[in-house]
Amino acid sequence: MSKKKSSRINLENFYGPKKGEQPGEYPYTNGIYPNMYCGRHWTMRQYAGFSSAEESNKRYHYLLEQGVMGLSVAFDLPTQTGYDSDHALAEGEVGKVGVPISSLADMEILLKNIPLDKVSISMTINSTASILLAFLIAVAEKQGIEPHQLRGTIQNDILKEYIARGTYIYPPKPSMRIITNIFEYCGKHLPNWNTISISGYHIREAGSTATQELAFTLANGIAYVQSAIDSDMDVNTFGKRLSFFFNSHNNFFEEVAKFRAARRMWATIMKERFGATEPKAMMCRFHTQTAGSTLTAQQINNNVVRTTLQATAAVLGGTQSLHTNGRDEALSLPTEESARLALRTQQVIAHESGIPDVVDPLAGSYYIESLTDELEKQATKLIDKIDTLGGAVSAIEQEFQQNEIAGSAYQFQKGLDSGDNIVVGVNKFTIDEDEISDLQGIDPAAVKSQLQRLEKIKANRDANIIESSLSALKFAAEGNENLMPHIVHAVKHYATLGEIADILRIEFGEHQ
């Protein structure tokens, strides 16, 4: 089907060969859907969460008014590592890098007046993903929304935490149990929910190359699939709800090729290694975020240019959803103005650039096709190496991925110091600048309000129900029972995140 654009040129959906691989067909190099953005744009998300549930809720409503199509929730470090806001280790961190969520009461405020049957919710949460998902299920129930109506994603990718990010709680094996419990539970109750977002983003932020990001992410994916199969789950069922999360970095064409290679590699892995036959179980569906590590505190308007190029690469690479970073994020959480400009960047690409008018517009380029093949070749070698080490979990325990990333980060820093790697405004083309004052701050009053609400919740709930709920969870953790129903039951009665995490700490221990 052809369509006419501004120069009255008839455009085809795809300019690849008429015979052979097509978009929407295995191995999905050109895209997982036949029409890609010709039929529907990618989901435009903005990652937000700060200060308090009240402030974050205001930001979400603002973003929805500006045209955001899905919300991405950032949680503070205590929430990510299983501590309530009133814990001694949470002091000074409440609301700093995301929203604090200690109980169902916080989640009710965070999602107030947000139609959960219409807006997809993505949550960047890993060690405590089961608890935050339970909070969401409970809020939806209070809104009269059934679990099967919920759409969204929990990151739930613990392996990359050991590799690159560090917000783990439990050792790898019990962590993998929790993840497969979530797969099983969502398969029965939340069929439209993406149960994991296997993340290369943080691997890249830690200093990896594009090849390492690709290889280590897919190797983690292999480990999750194998763990689910070992738990007697059907790859053609749970495989449909796996998703990925990639970084879009500065090397424009390499990034486009990386996304194309990821689709082809994952489809091949699912079909040939795991015997998947369902097309949707072979599809590498992914969210992309522009590269936070490339943002500079110097000449922050340059970050708009960086983000625009990175976002364009993600779209040319066929992402399913996209977050664009704010220009001021090297200094603080983004202001409303910065968040709006970041969203407008996506909207200009979508509605003014003409890029979405054709599927995989760079397909057939000698350069892009060669880069795609070479990235696949190099990444496959790394995956083979991880296999010889016993798989991703074993390789992590041997610190293979960590050492590889550290080596790449060191080489980049050496290049930065010598001037071989140029970062505009940092080690070349520098200027004297005035201090920037218009930055997003954290209101101390919001932290105080959070602590007061938590104190009130703990004082007014039914202590007997809390005790019996946590005892049931402890008993389930001691055996092989799925933990999710017990976590959902506990949060509905206002057991806190920290209390649930502590029960599992006692049973599973903590990763050192």
Sequence and secondary structure as in RCSB ss.txt:
>XXXX:A:sequence
MSKKKSSRINLENFYGPKKGEQPGEYPYTNGIYPNMYCGRHWTMRQYAGFSSAEESNKRYHYLLEQGVMGLSVAF
DLPTQTGYDSDHALAEGEVGKVGVPISSLADMEILLKNIPLDKVSISMTINSTASILLAFLIAVAEKQGIEPHQL
RGTIQNDILKEYIARGTYIYPPKPSMRIITNIFEYCGKHLPNWNTISISGYHIREAGSTATQELAFTLANGIAYV
QSAIDSDMDVNTFGKRLSFFFNSHNNFFEEVAKFRAARRMWATIMKERFGATEPKAMMCRFHTQTAGSTLTAQQI
NNNVVRTTLQATAAVLGGTQSLHTNGRDEALSLPTEESARLALRTQQVIAHESGIPDVVDPLAGSYYIESLTDEL
EKQATKLIDKIDTLGGAVSAIEQEFQQNEIAGSAYQFQKGLDSGDNIVVGVNKFTIDEDEISDLQGIDPAAVKSQ
LQRLEKIKANRDANIIESSLSALKFAAEGNENLMPHIVHAVKHYATLGEIADILRIEFGEHQ
>XXXX:A:secstr
  EE TT  EE S  S SSS  TTSTT TT SSSSGGGTS  EEEEEE  S HHHHHHHHHHHHHTT SEEEEEB
 HHHHTT  TTSGGGTTTTTSSSB   SHHHHHHHTTT  TTTSEEEEE STTHHHHHHHHHHHHHHTT  GGG 
 EEE    HHIIIII    S HHHHHHHHHHHHHHHHHH TTEE EEEE HHHHHTT  HHHHHHHHHHHHHHHH
HHHHHTT  HHHHGGGEEEEEEE S HHHHHHHHHHHHHHHHHIIIIIT   SHHHH   EEEEE GGG  SSST
THHHHHHHHHHHHHHHTT SEEE   TTTTTSS  HHHHHHHHHHHHHHHHHS GGGSSSTTTT HHHHHHHHHH
HHHHHHHHHHHHHTTSHHHHHHTTHHHHHHHHHHHHHHHHHHHTSS  BTTTBS              HHHHHHH
HHHHHHHHHHS HHHHHHHHHHHHHHHHTTS SHHHHHHHHHTT  HHHHHHHHHHHH    
